[in-house]
Amino acid sequence: MSGEDQSTQRENAGVGEATGTSQVAKAALLVMGAFLFSRLLGLLRDVLIARHFATSPELAAYVAAFRIPDLLFVLVAGGALASAFIPTFATYQARGDVEGGWRLTCAVATWLALIVGLLATATAILAPWLVARVLAPGFPPHLQALTASLMRLMLVSTLLFSLSGLVMGVLHAHRRFLFPALAPAFYNVGIIVGVLALAPKWGVYGLAAGVVAGAMAHLGVQLPELWRLRPHLSLSLGLRDPNVADGVREVVRLMAPRVAGLAVVQVNFIVTTVLASFLDPRALPSLDYAWRIMLLPQGIFALAVATAAFPTFAAQAARLELATMRRTFTVILRSVLFLTLPASVGLAVLREPLVALLFQRGAFDASSTEAVAWALLFYAPGLVGHAVVEITARAFYALRDTLTPVLVGSGAMAANIALSLLLLPRFGSPSDMARGAHGALALANTVATTLEMVVLLWLLHRRLRPLITFELVGSLLRLGGATALMGSVLVVTSQVAVLHGWPTLARGATGIVLGAGLYAGAAWLLGADELRMVYRLLARRPATSSAGGEAC
């Protein structure tokens, strides 16, 4: 190969890398803004729920009732469907078979409605048995009956979410991210309406009705964007069309391991619910509030980036541009670590003023704050693990390897269950919510997720070698040093604020501003260039490349 050809090849590789990372960055920025809006509405939703229900047994029944409908949605649709549908649909697009892609969509939608409808009906019939024998055996009988009734009502949302998840996959495949990213915000609006308008009259049933209304809004907000694509829709199972039947089989083949992986995650939730049902009734709502607080930065940062990155990963892997994919992944990983490391430490150190600031009003008193803050202390360190797993798992899906994340996740599930059983007897009285046994369940989840992150990164390193480089390790050490400095100062200043009797609002606001300033300054002094890297990434004008896709 001539020197000129080599130079051209390097330039094309650079253009491909620039296009890929710029597409991800710009799409991630758009999705991040929508996710931020959704998370803020979700935060308002949780504030209103806390004011009305606090950590009451009725809310425990609602949280437990949500597990089975959520399990059905995740197993049949949810992320499993998207991770299998998008690469398959992209194959139809790549060969110019637009009509075949829409026929595939119709067939998948028909199968989805049929399977979810049958499963939801069977679950509604078996709801009392499922609650008493599987989900919440530790609940008293009246609470089990309430849980079964709420579950039957919320099963309606499962079918709506399943169809909405397919529409979301179609829009993501066309790199239309805005309305799918806004869908969770409309879901939260439905629940907020349920809390404000229905809960005062119907109690916790009003909250469950809000879930169904939110699921309708989740689907409805995406339909106008779907119509803009001028889809060719019909009701068909695709059995008589070999082209479509092959596509459906490919979706099922790719889904199977991903379904198993998501089942592992849901089993973790169910195991936590089962074990918490034997503790104080306030334990399950306290864990749920703490989990949602931890998910706030995870959803804004990691989930937004992972959602935007997956189509780009899939396109790069399909073109066998593994070097470009590796560089894109490294940039994304460093950015996620830059944002989640300080957020994790900040949540742990400022847990009590944050919980009080968010929720302590109405029925949510100081004892509820202590219970949630105790769980948050052990959930917060797991933020980094949850964020990195989101990114890393999607890299495997793009490589059409859905089995590896399942196997690793299964090991993490086993570790979570074993650690939960091991730690529960060592975490104090089940009725002591300020320093209670529910903290053991949060800690077990954090340790298991961190182990899952480490193993997935190592295995991806072997696939995209060299992924773990001295440059990445050096970046992690600089970010870790900046985070440690920030955390140390926050611990000292928090203790001083408590001794001087500062009000909760002042403690929380001061801690957030001080922590952000300290982290940014320390990162700059230590030479961490992630801020400049993200700025350059977002400011870069995407180049046009024959190998590149449509810029976002």
C-alpha angles and dihedrals in degrees: 000000000000123000090247091054091049091050091050091049092052091049091050090049090051091049090050091050093046092048093047097047093041091051091050093045096049093042090046091051090052093045092043091056091050091045090049090054090047093047091050089052088046089052090051088049091053092046090054093045090050092049092051103034106015107182095324125154088248090061089048088057090049093050092048093045090055093061100076098044088047090049092053092049094048094046098047101031131350119088092343093063094045094049090052100035099049097057091043093048089046089058090058089048093049092056093044095248098140094157091050090051091056092046088053090051092052093049093049091048092051094048089046095053092046097049097041092046092053094045093047091051092050091047092051090053093048096040098112092049093045092052097045098041106027117014110035111004090155094060118101114252096259091052091048090053091051091049092052092050093049091048092055091052095048093048087080088068091057094071092044092050092047093056090042090053091055092050088050090053092052092050093047090050087057089045092246101144107156103076095039087051090050093050094084089053091057089047089055091049089057092053091045089054088049092053096045102037107024108027094066088061104027101029115210090352087069088057091052091048088053089057090057092047090049091052089054090051091046090060097036097056091058098048097079090055089048091053090053088065088060095230122200100226131183139150107261141134090211094228095134096047110078092196092054094039090055090050092050091050090050091051090050092046092052092042097053099075092038090052088052090050094050089045087059090056092047091048087057090055092047093048089051090050093049094049093043091052088069092054129068110312088242092062097079096049090045091054090047094052091048092047091052092050090052090048093054096082091032091058095044096047114019103029093046092050093043092050092051094042099052099075090047092048089049093050093048092048092048089054090047090240092147095154090054091046090051092053092046091050093049093052091049093046093051091048093050092048090048090058103035102044095066091038090056094051092042092054091051097047098040096037100121099047090042094052092044092047092051104038115009101111136091111005091352104094136175093278090057089050091054092049094050094042091053091055092044091056089065099035095051098071088055092063092090092049094049091048096049093044089056091056098039096047091054090053089057091047090052088054087053090245105129094152100069096059088048094053093046091045090051090055089049090051091052090049091049093052093045093047092047092054091043097048102039096078090049098054104077131252119348089227096050099094095176092062099004139151093262087079088068091062091052093047093049090054092050095050093046093049092048090053089049090053093051094049094046092050092050093049092047088050088059091051097045098029123213096035100128101058135165087256092057093044091048090051090050092050092051092048090046091052092050091048093049092051091048092048094048093052092045092053092053096044092046091055091048091050091051092049091051092048098242113180119253094252092053093046094050098043094044092048093051095048094042093046094050092048094046093048095048092047094046092047090052093048091049091052098249105162099189093110092053090042093054091046092051090046094053095040094050115106108230113245121226114249135171087225094049128087132227112307116239 
